[in-house]
């Protein structure tokens, strides 16, 4: 795995030490970038440690639904739901996927904060993917071919 800085490697190692105690045998290490992936229900979440100035950010992100038509009604719904969120927000990727993500500064992250962020994103993605697919179509992470 390639790290862009010693700080990124340090924060990756810190998070790695918390993954098994927090999430059991669920996480797997990604080989293409510093991070991990977790499944819960029909949701897939990626936890990435990204460079940011002389620090890092820990970005916890789920592709909630892909291959969906982004209607005004759907986009309005996502914006209104964002207002209710405590951790994270919905967004739209450049390819039109619906994402949900939360980001934490790497140098100040602690074990409880990581756990809260990951579980919040997993729970939101697992709840909303079914609702969005039922109302507007598209595919959940579980529906996509490996």
Short mmCIF file of the C-alpha atoms (twelve columns), coordinates in Angstrom:
data_MODEL
# 
_entry.id   MODEL 
# 
loop_
_atom_site.group_PDB 
_atom_site.id 
_atom_site.type_symbol 
_atom_site.label_atom_id 
_atom_site.label_alt_id 
_atom_site.label_comp_id 
_atom_site.label_asym_id 
_atom_site.label_seq_id 
_atom_site.Cartn_x 
_atom_site.Cartn_y 
_atom_site.Cartn_z 
_atom_site.pdbx_PDB_model_num 
ATOM 1   C CA . UNK A 1   0.000   0.000  0.000   1 
ATOM 2   C CA . UNK A 2   1.314   3.428  -0.907  1 
ATOM 3   C CA . UNK A 3   1.047   6.298  1.567   1 
ATOM 4   C CA . UNK A 4   1.339   9.931  0.476   1 
ATOM 5   C CA . UNK A 5   2.900   10.999 3.792   1 
ATOM 6   C CA . UNK A 6   4.184   9.628  7.075   1 
ATOM 7   C CA . UNK A 7   1.200   11.287 8.783   1 
ATOM 8   C CA . UNK A 8   -1.203  9.341  6.575   1 
ATOM 9   C CA . UNK A 9   0.600   6.094  7.427   1 
ATOM 10  C CA . UNK A 10  0.532   6.957  11.156  1 
ATOM 11  C CA . UNK A 11  -3.214  7.692  11.132  1 
ATOM 12  C CA . UNK A 12  -3.918  4.575  9.052   1 
ATOM 13  C CA . UNK A 13  -2.033  2.477  11.617  1 
ATOM 14  C CA . UNK A 14  -3.974  4.117  14.472  1 
ATOM 15  C CA . UNK A 15  -7.328  3.361  12.823  1 
ATOM 16  C CA . UNK A 16  -6.214  -0.166 11.910  1 
ATOM 17  C CA . UNK A 17  -5.609  -0.849 15.607  1 
ATOM 18  C CA . UNK A 18  -9.233  0.046  16.388  1 
ATOM 19  C CA . UNK A 19  -10.968 -1.815 13.565  1 
ATOM 20  C CA . UNK A 20  -10.976 -5.349 14.969  1 
ATOM 21  C CA . UNK A 21  -11.925 -4.369 18.550  1 
ATOM 22  C CA . UNK A 22  -14.748 -2.165 17.245  1 
ATOM 23  C CA . UNK A 23  -16.077 -4.201 14.329  1 
ATOM 24  C CA . UNK A 24  -14.901 -7.792 14.840  1 
ATOM 25  C CA . UNK A 25  -13.957 -9.655 11.690  1 
ATOM 26  C CA . UNK A 26  -15.983 -7.414 9.368   1 
ATOM 27  C CA . UNK A 27  -13.352 -4.992 7.997   1 
ATOM 28  C CA . UNK A 28  -11.055 -5.805 5.133   1 
ATOM 29  C CA . UNK A 29  -8.062  -3.878 4.060   1 
ATOM 30  C CA . UNK A 30  -8.216  -2.214 0.669   1 
ATOM 31  C CA . UNK A 31  -5.130  -2.577 -1.430  1 
ATOM 32  C CA . UNK A 32  -5.608  0.403  -3.732  1 
ATOM 33  C CA . UNK A 33  -5.643  3.102  -1.015  1 
ATOM 34  C CA . UNK A 34  -5.317  3.334  2.780   1 
ATOM 35  C CA . UNK A 35  -8.699  2.291  4.122   1 
ATOM 36  C CA . UNK A 36  -11.183 -0.420 4.982   1 
ATOM 37  C CA . UNK A 37  -14.596 -1.656 3.897   1 
ATOM 38  C CA . UNK A 38  -17.561 -2.925 5.920   1 
ATOM 39  C CA . UNK A 39  -20.930 -4.496 5.042   1 
ATOM 40  C CA . UNK A 40  -24.088 -4.163 7.115   1 
ATOM 41  C CA . UNK A 41  -27.372 -5.438 5.746   1 
ATOM 42  C CA . UNK A 42  -27.438 -4.212 2.161   1 
ATOM 43  C CA . UNK A 43  -24.992 -1.327 2.719   1 
ATOM 44  C CA . UNK A 44  -21.295 -1.154 1.912   1 
ATOM 45  C CA . UNK A 45  -19.170 1.495  3.664   1 
ATOM 46  C CA . UNK A 46  -15.635 2.586  2.832   1 
ATOM 47  C CA . UNK A 47  -13.445 4.191  5.465   1 
ATOM 48  C CA . UNK A 48  -10.557 6.050  3.824   1 
ATOM 49  C CA . UNK A 49  -7.624  7.910  5.362   1 
ATOM 50  C CA . UNK A 50  -6.904  10.810 2.997   1 
ATOM 51  C CA . UNK A 51  -4.144  13.446 3.067   1 
ATOM 52  C CA . UNK A 52  -5.263  16.950 4.056   1 
ATOM 53  C CA . UNK A 53  -2.660  19.727 4.340   1 
ATOM 54  C CA . UNK A 54  -0.196  18.532 7.022   1 
ATOM 55  C CA . UNK A 55  -2.850  16.237 8.535   1 
ATOM 56  C CA . UNK A 56  -5.377  13.683 7.252   1 
ATOM 57  C CA . UNK A 57  -9.115  13.221 7.207   1 
ATOM 58  C CA . UNK A 58  -10.920 9.976  7.879   1 
ATOM 59  C CA . UNK A 59  -13.733 9.849  5.340   1 
ATOM 60  C CA . UNK A 60  -16.519 7.337  5.995   1 
ATOM 61  C CA . UNK A 61  -18.608 6.963  2.828   1 
ATOM 62  C CA . UNK A 62  -21.306 4.731  1.421   1 
ATOM 63  C CA . UNK A 63  -22.642 4.580  -2.104  1 
ATOM 64  C CA . UNK A 64  -26.269 4.305  -1.034  1 
ATOM 65  C CA . UNK A 65  -27.867 3.885  -4.468  1 
ATOM 66  C CA . UNK A 66  -26.457 3.785  -7.987  1 
ATOM 67  C CA . UNK A 67  -28.102 3.658  -11.423 1 
ATOM 68  C CA . UNK A 68  -30.986 5.880  -10.290 1 
ATOM 69  C CA . UNK A 69  -32.662 8.706  -12.195 1 
ATOM 70  C CA . UNK A 70  -32.044 11.906 -10.245 1 
ATOM 71  C CA . UNK A 71  -35.473 13.513 -10.343 1 
ATOM 72  C CA . UNK A 72  -36.298 16.846 -8.725  1 
ATOM 73  C CA . UNK A 73  -38.488 14.952 -6.256  1 
ATOM 74  C CA . UNK A 74  -35.612 12.649 -5.227  1 
ATOM 75  C CA . UNK A 75  -33.091 15.485 -4.897  1 
ATOM 76  C CA . UNK A 76  -35.567 17.529 -2.852  1 
ATOM 77  C CA . UNK A 77  -36.105 14.508 -0.598  1 
ATOM 78  C CA . UNK A 78  -32.346 14.075 -0.023  1 
ATOM 79  C CA . UNK A 79  -31.887 17.751 0.849   1 
ATOM 80  C CA . UNK A 80  -34.745 17.641 3.339   1 
ATOM 81  C CA . UNK A 81  -33.365 14.467 4.921   1 
ATOM 82  C CA . UNK A 82  -29.932 16.128 5.256   1 
ATOM 83  C CA . UNK A 83  -31.548 18.613 7.615   1 
ATOM 84  C CA . UNK A 84  -32.345 15.768 10.042  1 
ATOM 85  C CA . UNK A 85  -28.890 14.135 10.029  1 
ATOM 86  C CA . UNK A 86  -26.598 14.332 13.058  1 
ATOM 87  C CA . UNK A 87  -23.589 12.676 11.393  1 
ATOM 88  C CA . UNK A 88  -22.943 13.191 7.703   1 
ATOM 89  C CA . UNK A 89  -24.977 14.146 4.688   1 
ATOM 90  C CA . UNK A 90  -26.211 12.872 1.354   1 
ATOM 91  C CA . UNK A 91  -24.456 13.976 -1.805  1 
ATOM 92  C CA . UNK A 92  -24.334 13.069 -5.485  1 
ATOM 93  C CA . UNK A 93  -21.154 11.721 -7.073  1 
ATOM 94  C CA . UNK A 94  -19.863 12.872 -10.455 1 
ATOM 95  C CA . UNK A 95  -21.303 9.662  -11.917 1 
ATOM 96  C CA . UNK A 96  -24.756 10.273 -10.422 1 
ATOM 97  C CA . UNK A 97  -24.585 7.855  -7.480  1 
ATOM 98  C CA . UNK A 98  -26.243 8.829  -4.205  1 
ATOM 99  C CA . UNK A 99  -23.632 8.914  -1.441  1 
ATOM 100 C CA . UNK A 100 -23.793 9.363  2.306   1 
ATOM 101 C CA . UNK A 101 -20.612 10.409 4.067   1 
ATOM 102 C CA . UNK A 102 -19.088 11.827 7.220   1 
ATOM 103 C CA . UNK A 103 -15.520 13.131 7.612   1 
ATOM 104 C CA . UNK A 104 -13.337 13.492 10.728  1 
ATOM 105 C CA . UNK A 105 -9.930  15.161 11.155  1 
ATOM 106 C CA . UNK A 106 -7.328  12.384 11.446  1 
ATOM 107 C CA . UNK A 107 -5.101  13.913 14.129  1 
ATOM 108 C CA . UNK A 108 -7.969  14.360 16.592  1 
ATOM 109 C CA . UNK A 109 -10.013 11.227 15.925  1 
ATOM 110 C CA . UNK A 110 -10.559 8.870  18.832  1 
ATOM 111 C CA . UNK A 111 -11.903 5.328  19.005  1 
ATOM 112 C CA . UNK A 112 -15.445 6.319  20.069  1 
ATOM 113 C CA . UNK A 113 -15.681 8.981  17.357  1 
ATOM 114 C CA . UNK A 114 -14.623 6.464  14.703  1 
ATOM 115 C CA . UNK A 115 -17.166 3.939  15.954  1 
ATOM 116 C CA . UNK A 116 -19.967 6.541  15.999  1 
ATOM 117 C CA . UNK A 117 -19.149 7.749  12.495  1 
ATOM 118 C CA . UNK A 118 -18.912 4.290  10.922  1 
ATOM 119 C CA . UNK A 119 -22.074 3.003  12.607  1 
ATOM 120 C CA . UNK A 120 -24.025 6.141  11.694  1 
ATOM 121 C CA . UNK A 121 -23.055 5.890  8.021   1 
ATOM 122 C CA . UNK A 122 -23.748 2.126  7.950   1 
ATOM 123 C CA . UNK A 123 -27.161 2.534  9.576   1 
ATOM 124 C CA . UNK A 124 -28.223 5.476  7.399   1 
ATOM 125 C CA . UNK A 125 -27.088 3.765  4.189   1 
ATOM 126 C CA . UNK A 126 -28.780 0.490  5.145   1 
ATOM 127 C CA . UNK A 127 -32.038 2.279  5.954   1 
ATOM 128 C CA . UNK A 128 -32.193 4.695  3.044   1 
ATOM 129 C CA . UNK A 129 -31.015 2.388  0.251   1 
ATOM 130 C CA . UNK A 130 -34.182 0.295  0.510   1 
ATOM 131 C CA . UNK A 131 -36.430 3.341  0.744   1 
ATOM 132 C CA . UNK A 132 -34.844 5.109  -2.245  1 
ATOM 133 C CA . UNK A 133 -34.844 1.993  -4.450  1 
ATOM 134 C CA . UNK A 134 -38.497 1.310  -3.605  1 
ATOM 135 C CA . UNK A 135 -39.594 4.875  -4.436  1 
ATOM 136 C CA . UNK A 136 -37.228 5.910  -7.245  1 
ATOM 137 C CA . UNK A 137 -35.444 2.766  -8.475  1 
ATOM 138 C CA . UNK A 138 -31.726 2.117  -8.742  1 
ATOM 139 C CA . UNK A 139 -29.412 -0.435 -7.159  1 
ATOM 140 C CA . UNK A 140 -28.177 -0.929 -3.608  1 
ATOM 141 C CA . UNK A 141 -24.571 -1.982 -2.930  1 
ATOM 142 C CA . UNK A 142 -25.765 -5.542 -2.331  1 
ATOM 143 C CA . UNK A 143 -27.509 -5.595 -5.732  1 
ATOM 144 C CA . UNK A 144 -24.365 -4.788 -7.724  1 
ATOM 145 C CA . UNK A 145 -22.315 -7.628 -9.164  1 
ATOM 146 C CA . UNK A 146 -18.912 -8.117 -7.478  1 
# 
